[in-house]
């Protein structure tokens, strides 16, 4: 069974977390190119300060705020190398970055995305939130049986290079949804965004959600997770030289 090191980064600026992902991703690619199997895979939990990120296939006009407005609200902006359009990350949101070499799982992008969605769907079910998929739209949604009321609760955008994954999902737990008013989330103008807190009418224990996310990730991907630290990441492979 593949081994996966799980590290909770706490609150970390987006650029710093992106750099860490890139280095871990390169570590797995380097082993692959050397003909060596991956020693381990990674899963990073993180909560970002306010930031908008635009995917490589996204459109800048979906950002409705100018630089002055972003600065006034303390919001960073990044153009990224993930798929998808624009989204928001911020306090009260659980962001998950799986960094997996799919050679050890299944070399199928569609399978990877659907399995990642299933992790979220199963987690939300633990809080009695019924969620699912919408044809042609990546991510996880609630009220899918009523198209005029369907709301996105989890956005997804990934990059897969040489079958090694990075980026991942952003699950709105206790997120301040007002920040989505300054963008057209995921480039979809006719669907609302929601959170676990809004759906249930009360704040949700973030740590409890992380535990269930990890449980369902292990089960759906057939991987064994072990807890690591940021120090583990710094002393792992080529990271020790950074």
VOPAGU-2260 file (C-alpha; in pm, 1 decimal, decimal comma):
REM VOPAGU-2260
SITE   aa  ch    i         X         Y         Z
SITE  UNK   A    0       0,0       0,0       0,0
SITE  UNK   A    1     140,6     344,1     -90,2
SITE  UNK   A    2     263,9     554,3     202,6
SITE  UNK   A    3     162,1     920,0     231,3
SITE  UNK   A    4     307,2    1182,9     464,7
SITE  UNK   A    5      43,4    1426,8     586,1
SITE  UNK   A    6     154,1    1769,7     705,0
SITE  UNK   A    7     -73,0    2043,0     839,1
SITE  UNK   A    8      96,0    2369,3     742,3
SITE  UNK   A    9    -141,9    2578,4     951,6
SITE  UNK   A   10    -183,6    2927,3     807,8
SITE  UNK   A   11      65,0    2992,1     526,6
SITE  UNK   A   12      78,4    3253,4     248,4
SITE  UNK   A   13     -19,9    3113,9     -88,2
SITE  UNK   A   14     315,0    3179,8    -256,5
SITE  UNK   A   15     508,6    3000,4      16,1
SITE  UNK   A   16     281,7    2695,3      -0,1
SITE  UNK   A   17     301,3    2691,1    -380,5
SITE  UNK   A   18     681,8    2690,5    -363,0
SITE  UNK   A   19     673,0    2399,1    -119,4
SITE  UNK   A   20     440,3    2205,6    -348,5
SITE  UNK   A   21     669,3    2264,9    -644,5
SITE  UNK   A   22     969,3    2127,9    -457,2
SITE  UNK   A   23     785,9    1817,3    -336,1
SITE  UNK   A   24     646,2    1763,4    -686,0
SITE  UNK   A   25     995,1    1786,4    -834,3
SITE  UNK   A   26    1124,1    1539,7    -577,6
SITE  UNK   A   27     875,2    1276,9    -697,7
SITE  UNK   A   28     947,5    1354,9   -1062,4
SITE  UNK   A   29    1323,6    1323,5   -1003,9
SITE  UNK   A   30    1281,0     978,8    -850,2
SITE  UNK   A   31    1059,4     876,6   -1137,0
SITE  UNK   A   32    1312,3     998,4   -1396,8
SITE  UNK   A   33    1585,8     804,2   -1214,5
SITE  UNK   A   34    1378,2     487,7   -1245,2
SITE  UNK   A   35    1310,0     474,2    -871,8
SITE  UNK   A   36     966,9     415,8    -719,6
SITE  UNK   A   37     833,8     693,7    -494,6
SITE  UNK   A   38     945,5     649,0    -133,7
SITE  UNK   A   39     638,9     837,5     -19,2
SITE  UNK   A   40     360,4    1064,7    -136,9
SITE  UNK   A   41     244,9    1384,2      33,3
SITE  UNK   A   42     -74,3    1551,5     145,7
SITE  UNK   A   43     -64,0    1910,5     269,6
SITE  UNK   A   44    -340,8    2077,7     468,8
SITE  UNK   A   45    -324,4    2456,2     472,6
SITE  UNK   A   46    -530,9    2764,6     542,0
SITE  UNK   A   47    -433,4    3068,1     334,3
SITE  UNK   A   48    -463,3    3438,3     412,8
SITE  UNK   A   49    -699,3    3613,0     169,6
SITE  UNK   A   50    -595,0    3539,4    -188,1
SITE  UNK   A   51    -746,0    3501,7    -535,1
SITE  UNK   A   52    -582,4    3250,3    -768,5
SITE  UNK   A   53    -635,4    3223,5   -1142,4
SITE  UNK   A   54    -585,1    2893,6   -1322,8
SITE  UNK   A   55    -393,9    2868,7   -1648,7
SITE  UNK   A   56    -716,6    2830,6   -1847,5
SITE  UNK   A   57    -890,5    3111,4   -1656,5
SITE  UNK   A   58    -990,9    3457,3   -1768,8
SITE  UNK   A   59    -873,2    3771,1   -1592,7
SITE  UNK   A   60   -1208,9    3941,0   -1649,1
SITE  UNK   A   61   -1352,4    3705,4   -1385,3
SITE  UNK   A   62   -1161,0    3911,1   -1129,4
SITE  UNK   A   63   -1400,6    4198,3   -1058,8
SITE  UNK   A   64   -1168,6    4400,7    -833,8
SITE  UNK   A   65    -881,3    4625,0    -939,4
SITE  UNK   A   66    -539,5    4640,9    -772,8
SITE  UNK   A   67    -644,8    4925,0    -544,8
SITE  UNK   A   68    -945,7    4730,9    -417,8
SITE  UNK   A   69    -734,5    4419,4    -361,4
SITE  UNK   A   70    -483,2    4619,8    -160,6
SITE  UNK   A   71    -756,0    4787,0      43,6
SITE  UNK   A   72    -900,4    4448,7     138,8
SITE  UNK   A   73    -560,8    4286,1     199,8
SITE  UNK   A   74    -607,0    4030,0     -77,2
SITE  UNK   A   75    -319,6    3883,1    -278,1
SITE  UNK   A   76    -355,9    3766,6    -639,1
SITE  UNK   A   77    -167,5    3490,2    -821,2
SITE  UNK   A   78    -174,8    3347,9   -1171,1
SITE  UNK   A   79    -107,0    2978,2   -1118,2
SITE  UNK   A   80     -19,8    2669,0   -1321,5
SITE  UNK   A   81    -322,0    2467,9   -1209,8
SITE  UNK   A   82    -628,5    2398,5   -1418,1
SITE  UNK   A   83    -955,7    2583,3   -1377,3
SITE  UNK   A   84   -1047,1    2948,6   -1352,4
SITE  UNK   A   85   -1047,0    3191,9   -1058,7
SITE  UNK   A   86   -1120,1    3107,9    -696,6
SITE  UNK   A   87   -1077,3    3245,6    -347,2
SITE  UNK   A   88    -879,5    3105,4     -54,2
SITE  UNK   A   89    -899,9    3243,5     295,7
SITE  UNK   A   90    -958,6    3185,6     667,0
SITE  UNK   A   91   -1216,6    2923,1     753,3
SITE  UNK   A   92   -1143,8    2723,2     438,4
SITE  UNK   A   93    -960,8    2389,7     431,5
SITE  UNK   A   94    -725,0    2362,5     137,2
SITE  UNK   A   95    -580,7    2020,6      55,4
SITE  UNK   A   96    -281,0    1963,5    -171,6
SITE  UNK   A   97    -222,3    1594,2    -255,0
SITE  UNK   A   98     115,6    1537,8    -419,3
SITE  UNK   A   99      95,6    1184,8    -554,2
SITE  UNK   A  100     283,1     991,1    -819,8
SITE  UNK   A  101     -10,0     831,7   -1000,4
SITE  UNK   A  102     215,5     552,4   -1127,1
SITE  UNK   A  103     154,3     403,1    -782,0
SITE  UNK   A  104    -222,8     448,8    -813,1
SITE  UNK   A  105    -387,4     481,6   -1153,5
SITE  UNK   A  106    -265,9     685,2   -1450,1
SITE  UNK   A  107    -604,0     836,7   -1526,9
SITE  UNK   A  108    -676,2    1207,2   -1477,3
SITE  UNK   A  109   -1052,7    1160,3   -1484,3
SITE  UNK   A  110   -1028,8     886,5   -1220,7
SITE  UNK   A  111    -811,7    1108,9   -1002,3
SITE  UNK   A  112   -1052,4    1403,3   -1016,2
SITE  UNK   A  113   -1363,9    1191,8    -957,4
SITE  UNK   A  114   -1194,9    1015,1    -663,9
SITE  UNK   A  115   -1089,9    1346,6    -512,5
SITE  UNK   A  116   -1448,6    1468,5    -545,9
SITE  UNK   A  117   -1569,3    1150,6    -376,5
SITE  UNK   A  118   -1347,3    1223,2     -76,1
SITE  UNK   A  119   -1528,6    1554,6     -32,0
SITE  UNK   A  120   -1873,4    1404,6     -91,7
SITE  UNK   A  121   -1810,7    1134,9     169,7
SITE  UNK   A  122   -1678,7    1389,1     420,2
SITE  UNK   A  123   -1979,7    1617,0     381,5
SITE  UNK   A  124   -2208,3    1317,3     434,4
SITE  UNK   A  125   -2056,5    1280,6     782,3
SITE  UNK   A  126   -2222,6    1615,9     861,4
SITE  UNK   A  127   -2547,0    1512,5     687,4
SITE  UNK   A  128   -2479,8    1741,7     392,8
SITE  UNK   A  129   -2587,5    1572,3      71,5
SITE  UNK   A  130   -2348,8    1670,9    -205,9
SITE  UNK   A  131   -2258,4    1550,0    -551,6
SITE  UNK   A  132   -2127,0    1633,9    -896,7
SITE  UNK   A  133   -2266,9    1849,6   -1175,2
SITE  UNK   A  134   -2204,9    1735,1   -1532,7
SITE  UNK   A  135   -1939,4    1944,0   -1701,7
SITE  UNK   A  136   -1842,4    2128,7   -1381,4
SITE  UNK   A  137   -1549,7    2023,0   -1165,2
SITE  UNK   A  138   -1587,2    2035,1    -789,0
SITE  UNK   A  139   -1852,2    1938,4    -536,1
SITE  UNK   A  140   -2199,6    2088,9    -517,1
SITE  UNK   A  141   -2509,6    2081,9    -297,6
SITE  UNK   A  142   -2874,1    2086,6    -410,3
SITE  UNK   A  143   -2780,9    1921,6    -738,5
SITE  UNK   A  144   -3138,4    1800,0    -787,5
SITE  UNK   A  145   -3256,1    2160,7    -810,3
SITE  UNK   A  146   -3039,4    2324,4   -1079,7
SITE  UNK   A  147   -3168,3    2676,1   -1004,1
SITE  UNK   A  148   -3043,5    2638,7    -643,7
SITE  UNK   A  149   -2725,6    2434,8    -695,2
SITE  UNK   A  150   -2436,9    2578,4    -491,2
SITE  UNK   A  151   -2063,7    2501,5    -498,8
SITE  UNK   A  152   -1915,3    2404,7    -165,0
SITE  UNK   A  153   -1574,5    2280,1    -279,8
SITE  UNK   A  154   -1361,7    2405,0    -569,4
SITE  UNK   A  155   -1091,6    2195,7    -734,5
SITE  UNK   A  156    -801,9    2269,1    -963,7
SITE  UNK   A  157    -498,2    2050,9   -1020,6
SITE  UNK   A  158    -179,2    2022,8   -1217,6
SITE  UNK   A  159     -52,9    1681,7   -1326,8
SITE  UNK   A  160     294,6    1661,5   -1480,6
SITE  UNK   A  161     461,8    1326,1   -1553,1
SITE  UNK   A  162     165,7    1178,1   -1364,3
SITE  UNK   A  163     260,9    1360,3   -1043,2
SITE  UNK   A  164     -19,7    1572,2    -898,0
SITE  UNK   A  165     -19,1    1906,9    -720,2
SITE  UNK   A  166    -268,7    2175,8    -617,4
SITE  UNK   A  167    -602,2    2020,0    -516,8
SITE  UNK   A  168    -923,3    2125,2    -342,1
SITE  UNK   A  169   -1063,5    2411,3    -132,8
SITE  UNK   A  170   -1351,5    2315,8      95,5
SITE  UNK   A  171   -1554,2    2602,1     239,3
SITE  UNK   A  172   -1606,7    2521,5     605,4
SITE  UNK   A  173   -1645,8    2849,9     798,0
SITE  UNK   A  174   -1540,4    3069,9     506,0
SITE  UNK   A  175   -1651,4    3433,2     479,6
SITE  UNK   A  176   -1840,1    3402,8     152,2
SITE  UNK   A  177   -1845,5    3780,2      97,6
SITE  UNK   A  178   -1501,7    3751,1     -62,3
SITE  UNK   A  179   -1653,2    3557,7    -351,2
SITE  UNK   A  180   -1844,0    3873,1    -446,5
SITE  UNK   A  181   -1526,6    4023,3    -596,8
SITE  UNK   A  182   -1483,2    3741,5    -849,0
SITE  UNK   A  183   -1692,9    3523,3   -1076,2
SITE  UNK   A  184   -1605,7    3198,2    -896,9
SITE  UNK   A  185   -1463,1    2938,8   -1133,7
SITE  UNK   A  186   -1595,9    3157,7   -1416,4
SITE  UNK   A  187   -1952,6    3041,8   -1343,7
SITE  UNK   A  188   -2184,2    3340,0   -1306,0
SITE  UNK   A  189   -2516,8    3162,9   -1249,4
SITE  UNK   A  190   -2425,9    2947,5    -948,3
SITE  UNK   A  191   -2379,7    3050,0    -586,5
SITE  UNK   A  192   -2103,8    2948,3    -348,3
SITE  UNK   A  193   -2179,5    2805,5      -5,0
SITE  UNK   A  194   -2005,3    2665,5     302,1
SITE  UNK   A  195   -2063,4    2397,3     561,5
SITE  UNK   A  196   -2139,2    2671,5     812,8
SITE  UNK   A  197   -2403,5    2826,4     590,3
SITE  UNK   A  198   -2564,7    2492,1     511,3
SITE  UNK   A  199   -2581,6    2386,0     876,8
SITE  UNK   A  200   -2634,6    2726,6    1037,0
SITE  UNK   A  201   -2346,9    2698,1    1283,1
SITE  UNK   A  202   -1964,1    2704,5    1291,7
SITE  UNK   A  203   -1794,9    2372,8    1220,3
SITE  UNK   A  204   -1491,0    2222,8    1394,5
SITE  UNK   A  205   -1216,3    2253,3    1131,3
SITE  UNK   A  206    -995,3    1987,3    1290,8
SITE  UNK   A  207   -1280,3    1736,8    1289,9
SITE  UNK   A  208   -1333,6    1800,9     918,9
SITE  UNK   A  209    -962,6    1746,8     848,0
SITE  UNK   A  210    -971,6    1414,1    1029,9
SITE  UNK   A  211   -1266,4    1293,3     823,6
SITE  UNK   A  212   -1114,2    1422,0     499,4
SITE  UNK   A  213    -801,0    1222,4     570,2
SITE  UNK   A  214   -1000,9     911,0     661,3
SITE  UNK   A  215   -1194,7     922,3     335,6
SITE  UNK   A  216    -881,2    1003,9     136,0
SITE  UNK   A  217    -708,9     691,5     270,7
SITE  UNK   A  218   -1012,1     478,2     196,5
SITE  UNK   A  219   -1085,1     608,5    -152,6
SITE  UNK   A  220    -725,7     617,4    -274,0
SITE  UNK   A  221    -604,9     304,3     -94,4
SITE  UNK   A  222    -316,9     483,3      73,3
SITE  UNK   A  223    -176,1     469,4     425,5
SITE  UNK   A  224    -126,3     809,7     586,0
SITE  UNK   A  225     128,4     901,1     849,9
SITE  UNK   A  226     161,5    1235,8    1022,5
SITE  UNK   A  227     465,0    1446,0     939,0
SITE  UNK   A  228     592,2    1792,5    1020,8
SITE  UNK   A  229     726,3    2085,4     824,3
SITE  UNK   A  230    1069,8    1983,6     948,3
SITE  UNK   A  231    1018,9    1643,0     782,1
SITE  UNK   A  232     956,0    1823,5     454,4
SITE  UNK   A  233    1267,9    2038,4     490,5
SITE  UNK   A  234    1490,4    1736,0     550,2
SITE  UNK   A  235    1328,4    1511,6     287,7
SITE  UNK   A  236    1520,9    1438,6     -32,3
SITE  UNK   A  237    1633,7    1745,0    -227,9
SITE  UNK   A  238    1452,1    1974,0      15,7
SITE  UNK   A  239    1743,6    1934,6     255,4
SITE  UNK   A  240    1957,3    2140,2      20,3
SITE  UNK   A  241    1712,1    2430,2       5,7
